[in-house]
């Protein structure tokens, strides 16, 4: 695949992932030569940080780009890839949910470069620990994506679409929905002028123990103990908060159902 | 309150909390003199670790104990405290959900000593970071509990029952229900022979960013973006897993509802 310092990467997009990927490539010594985004101010800001060229016309992306990374929303992949000039190198998207076929077929080398992580403004992701799932239409391109990924991360794997979709779905549960539970917890405390920070150690320990042990074994709480009295009181406390009450009842029934034949200590 | 090295603590219980509290007192240089549990083998094992006396008759708990800590289930507090001989010092329970009144009134000094954390077999909690919420019938006892707590933790507060109940309820959401989401994530991956460890970085980052930032701002995902196509496909993928599908639909509607008037980037 040649010398990584000679790669010419183009990034399309200026969202959270585009920005962090640009910085991660830069830190890994890989040249990001061009950045295009509809929001040209954003593209310019990212480009300035890493010495890239910001382009405000998608046709200005160079056809001899080694790898053009589309860090755009799933629904934009088709249109954006069609608007690009035909790229001689690879064109990849970063979605966990779409196949490389989503990229317009005018590009001869299509692929997927999917990092499984949640990216947030103002918070630098540690790319080394992020699993990357790659796939390409052609084997040589797949090898290239593995190499490229390995510059950023310690965990890069070839995967099929159905696997990435499964990972993406599981990620929605353990990240997006978990965060929604944190929001409920915060709102419940703040309604009584209690500070969310009181829950911080519990949140971290719950995550850490699921990783160190096994979440099946780490299940605790009133539902796990089948403590009907506490469950009833909890539901009463939620009478003003219908959404939280629904969440409470659903999880309680799921947990009770799962452990009904096992005694907690 | 006198010299902590002269305290005589008794612990009733041999579950996860009893065990970890016993060790935490020991590490803090506070003498745990007696441990009682129905399961006398368990009590003996804990006692051996910290040089305490295991007793298999609750009447053998000494009446001149400085503080008798009931680390038992909520429903056992009343009966266990009644079975104890009348203690001259304090009798406290460790429940987040019951008042000190739950302790039998034959004890003149009743209180609550509630650590907000999830305790797991085979995993030592870091007591310094655990918030303790204390309350006692008498002011002097409350001061004693603050002092005692401060030997174990950097964060000890006097609190009212309604505050502890609120914390306890919020803890169920951010810990017990979060863990149930981890279980769903794990099961979804393992059904396709994918390893749960692929989600570890995401789980940790989701917890860390809720703490570093604000979970309201950290909400991401298809529901947050109102990405109807992906949501529809996700629900289809869950057709064999009714419980997970219900969780998916409920959270999606809660998140969509909350952010319907705000655009994600």
Interface residues (C-beta under 8 A of the other chain):
Chain A: X15 X16 X73 X74 X75 X97 X116 X117 X118 X119 X120 X122 X123 X125 X126 X129 X130 X131 X155 X162 X163 X165 X166 X167 X169 X170 X171 X172 X173 X174 X175 X176 X177 X178 X179 X180 X181 X182 X183 X184 X185 X186 X188 X189 X191 X192 X194 X196 X197 X198 X199 X200 X201 X202 X203 X204 X205 X206 X207 X208 X209 X210 X211 X212 X213 X214 X215 X216 X217 X218 X219 X220 X221 X222 X223 X224 X225 X227 X229 X230 X233 X234 X237 X238 X243 X244 X246 X247 X248 X250 X251 X254 X255 X257 X258 X265
Chain B: X15 X16 X73 X74 X75 X97 X116 X117 X118 X119 X120 X121 X122 X123 X125 X126 X129 X130 X131 X155 X162 X163 X165 X166 X167 X169 X170 X171 X172 X173 X174 X175 X176 X177 X178 X179 X180 X181 X182 X183 X184 X185 X186 X188 X189 X191 X192 X194 X196 X197 X198 X199 X200 X201 X202 X203 X204 X205 X206 X207 X208 X209 X210 X211 X212 X213 X214 X215 X216 X217 X218 X219 X220 X221 X222 X223 X224 X225 X227 X229 X230 X233 X234 X237 X238 X243 X244 X246 X247 X248 X250 X251 X254 X255 X257 X258 X265
